[in-house]
Structures are given as C-alpha cells and as structure tokens.
Amino acid sequence: HVILPDVKLPALCNKHLSVTQGNTVLPPVIMVCLRKSDMKWNTLYLLTLFTRFSTTRALSCEAVISNCWTQDPTVWTRCYEDEITTCLRRSRSGFFFRSEVNLSEQAEVKLGLAYRVQVPSSALQRNRGVQSDHTVMMVATLINSSFFQPTPRRSRSKGLINQQPVSIQQTVLGEWVLFVKVGSQPVSNLTERVQLIFNNEKMVKNGRCVFWREPHLMNETGQWSTEGCNTITTREEYICSCNHLSFFAVLVNPELNSKVDEHNAASLTYITYIGSALSALFAFGSLIIYVALQ
C-alpha cells in the first residue's frame, strides 16, 4: 500500500448503492468518482510517485560498499553479499561481473587486466536457479583492500568494544580483493576447486592465497585466513585453488610466515656480523702493509 501525502485531490462524489443478488441484499458499496477533467492529472501524479518510490528503493551498485560499511564496518561483507546481487547497475565496469551462467559448463570471468576466475560446473550446480534448471546467477567484483581491516565488532549499547590494537604487517597484491558468489547460498567444501588467478607483473615473491574470515563473536575481528586455499606460484601469476567462494586476495610477505621470516632474519644478522668482522680485519691488514712499505 502506498500512502499519499496531504494532496488536494479534485472534488469527489460518494454514492451509496444497494446491490441485490437474488433475495440477498449486499452491504452498501461506496463508489468514489472523479471528474473526468481531473483524471489525467491524478494519473500523472500517481505515476510520478510510483517512479520516485521505485528509484529510491533501488540501490546503485557503486553505493553498495559505502552503504554496508556505514551500517557495520565489521560485518559489512554480509550486507555486501546480499545487496550486490540485486543492486542497480548505472554504468558498465571491467571490475564488475553479474550474469546468468550455464550450469553444464565451467564459468570463466576476467576482471580488469590482472584477475581471472574459473568456477567448475560442479560448483555452479550447488546453487541451481529457482526459475531455471540450466543457469545460475554468478557475481564477481573487485574491491579495494582498504575495506578489509581488523575492526572491533560494534556493540548496540556501548559502541565499539575496547580492544588492544594488533600489529599486522601485510600487503594485498595489487591492492584489490576478488569477490566471487554463485547463487543465493554459500558454497563450500568443493571437491573440484575454484581457480583464482592473480597476475604478478612485478614478480613479487613470498605471496600466499587467503580469504577474508569475518568475526562471529563480539570480541573478534575480521582476519585473513589460508584455510581451504592452496597457493600455486608461477613466474608471472599466483593461482589460488580454493574449495569455497568468498573474498580472496594474495598477501605479500604475510604475517602467516612470521616464523620463517624470523629465522631468515636471524641468519641474515649472523651473516652481516661475519661480513663486517672480515671487512674490518682486511682493512686493518691493509693498513699494516701500507705502513710497513713506507
């Protein structure tokens, strides 16, 4: 039902009619009449109101992230997963894909120049479309990595929960996070894995495939995780082979390898000390030889 604002409509005429059907007298029926000269203006007003009502409810795809982030910066990904499938596309972008794909074939999507997604047919069939048994809705987008930061969960009564800051040194390759969704339900525990390809033009080493795990408890924060994902490294690409769909990225020098990094750092420290000692020794020897020759 649409409630009209206080508008001065044309003169109305109310007539009470008694309608009979056989020997039964039906209740009076109130018939509302409008003067014919004003019908076109009322029709135009109602059409304008309906148009405004429809456009205000349709959220632009470009505004989905900011809208969800405003609601809750900690679990905004849940809102994004729901809104991005029904939002209104106002312009075409190479960073956004949303379309029905064939269930019987592997779906392959390219976003921008550096990102590709390959979803096997078995994964697509996990969420068959309601209206069609042959296609399913697939969404793939690129999101700036700045939205994926550990943030304390918001409390309805006390605002943000106090929490000790966590020092995390990690960089997202290319500063973009790849989101993939198929159908309306979560897809996980796949036997045939999804392939996510990230170009590595700068040949950055020590990368690791991760996905964003959102918090479930009030005292938790979102964080990157490698669970369910394998990393395959080539000369120019990182290939993430994962058994689920989510928000994916490649972390360069992630904290997940901190133990290895600490060990390497200690080894490099010893090498530096030895090199410095040898340099000092040779310099002292050269000085002695120079003095002896003089």
Buried (B, 14 or more C-beta within 10 A) or exposed (E): EEEEEEEEEEEEEEEEEEEEEEEEEEEEEEEEEBEEEEEEEBEEEEEEBEEEEEEEEEBBBBEBBEBBBEEBBBBBBEBBBEBBBEBEEEEEBEBBBBEEBEBEEBBEBEBBEBBBBBBBBEBBBBBBBEEEEEBBBBBBBBBEBEBBEBBBBBEEEEEEBEEEEEEEEBBBBBEBBBBBBBBEEEBEEBEEBBBBBBBBEEEBEEBBBBBBBBBEEEEBBBBBEBEBBEBEBEEEBBBBBBBBBBBBBBBBBBBBBEEEBEEEEEEEEEEEEEEEEEEEEEEEEEEEEEEEEE
